[in-house]
Amino acid sequence: MINEFEAKYKENPDPWNFADSEYERSRYAATMASLGARHFQRALEPGCSIGVLTEQLAGVCGHVDAFDISKTAVASAQERCAGLKNVSITRASLANFFPSNSYDLIVLSEIGYYFERVELSAIAARIVSHLVAGGLLMGVHWLGYSEDHKLYGDEVHEVIDQFPGLHQTHSERHPGFLLEHWVKA
């Protein structure tokens, strides 16, 4: 999987048009609006890509730990967020990532459908174990079809919704994407 994503970023520095598309602007706006006026101590953003959402999360978080599997994407995200002292961006794979911190916000955005159900469930268990009680897990996923996706967006959220210890508190269906929140008991 590493080589597939790295190849995409080598070919096009923004292969999904995260910085400029109307769909992405709409998704980011809904994501941030869904957080309301809440401020978070520490957030985790796996699959941060070029850091567009990372940059926005920095405004409502004491610290954001973000990572991506592509070293090219990480370099772009680090450049975009260079002036933000409360952001750390590293290269890592969600499949092999073991957080060392605790978080009160975890954002799974456009990433869950790259995994099979069983693998995603194991990833969710690992991540949720680092979510503090009362912490928020946010899922935001495209509802379309892509040959490189192993699950549909709705299926990703079904996996998360069945996870013990999480209670869904918010759900929005937008044209093209689903945005939901779960709180850890």
N, C-alpha and C positions, 0 to 999 in steps of 0.2 A: 504494500500500500504506500510505503514511503516514496518509492520511485515514481508511482503514478502521480501523486500530488506534486512532487518536486518538478516533474516534467511539465505539468500544467503551468506552474509558476514561472518556469524558465521560458516557456513559449509565450506567456502573457502575464505580466506582473499583477494583473487583477482579473483572473480567469472567470470569475462569476460576477464581475462588474459591481463589487461591493461598494465602491466609492461613489458611483455615479448613477446607478439605475433607480428608477422611480420605485420599483418593487422593494429594493433594499432600503431606500429612504423611508418608505412606508413601514417596513418591518422594524427598523431601528426606532422610529417615532413611536410605534405601538409598544415596543419593548420597554422603552424608557418611560412612557406614560403609564404603563401598567405598574411601575414601581412607586408611583405617586411621589409624595414628598419624603419618603423614607430614606434614611442614610444608613449605609452598611459599613461595618468595620473592615471586613476582608472578603473579597470576592474571588472566585475561581472561574476563569473562562477558557475551557478547552477548545481547541480548534479556532483560535483567534484570527487566523488568516492574516490579512494585512493591517489589522488593528483598528478598523473603523469603529466597531462597537466597543472595543477596549477603551479607546479614547473617550467615548461618551460615558462608559461606566465609571471612569476615573473621577468624574464630577460628582458622583453620588456614593463613592466608596473611599474609606480611609486608605485602603490598599487593594490593588488588583493584581492577582497572579494569573497571567495568561500564557498559553503555549500553543504551538502548532507543530505538526509533523514535518513541515517543509522548512528547510533552512532559509530559502529565498523569501518565503512569506514572513518568517520571523525577522529577517533583516529589514523588510519593509515596515513591519509593525513597530520594530524598535525605532526606526527612523521617524515614523509618524508620531510616536509617543515619547520621543527623546526629551521633551521639555516637561514631562510629567513625572515628578519624583515619586509618586505613589503607585507607579506601575512597574511590574517586573515581567519581562517577556522572555521565555526560553523555548528551546526546541525539545519537544517530547511527543510521544505517541499516547493517545488516550488509552489505548489497549494495554500499555505497559506503565502507565503513570500511577504512582503511589504518592498521594499528597502527604506533605509533612506538617502542614498547617491545618487549623480548623477554620471554617468559613461560615458566615451567616448569609451568603449569597453564592449560589452556583448557577451558572448560565450555560445550558446546553442548547446552542443555537446552530442549526443547520449541520449537525454532526452525528446525531444518533442513528440515522438511517444507513450509515456506512458499516454497521455491525449486524450480525445475526442476532436473533432474540436472546439466545442463551448467553452470548458474549456481552450483549448490552446489559442484560440483567446482572452479570458479574461486575461489569464496570459501574453500574448504578450502585450496587452494594458497596463497592470500594469507595466511591465518591461520597455517598450518603453517610458513610461512617465518619466522615470528616465535616459533615454539616452539623452545626451546633443545634441544640434543642431550640425550636422556634425559628430556625434558619429557613431560608427560602430557596427552593430548587425551581428554576424556571426552564421550561422547554419551549423552544420556538422552532418549528420545522415546516418546510415547504410541503405542500400537499400534492405536488405533481409526481410524475414518474421519470426516473432516470435509470439507465442501464447499469450504472455503477452503484446504485443504492440497493441494499439488501432488504430494507423495510420501507414502507410508506411512512410519511409523517405521522398519520393517525396511529399506526402500529407502534412507533417509537413511544408515543404518549401512553398507549395501552400498557406497554412494558413498565413504564415509570409508575403509572397509576396503580398497578398491582403490587408495587413494592411495599413491604410491611414497614410501618413507622412513618409513612408519608400520608398526608391528607390533602387532597386537592382543594384549593381555596379560590381559584380564579380560572376562567376559561373564556377565550375569545377566538372566534373563527373569523378570519379575514379572507378577502379574495387572495387565494394562493397559499396562505399559511395558517397554522394553528399556534396559539400562544397560551400556555397554561402555567399555573403556579401550584406548587405543592409545599406544604410546611411540614417540617419534621416535628413529630410529637415529643 
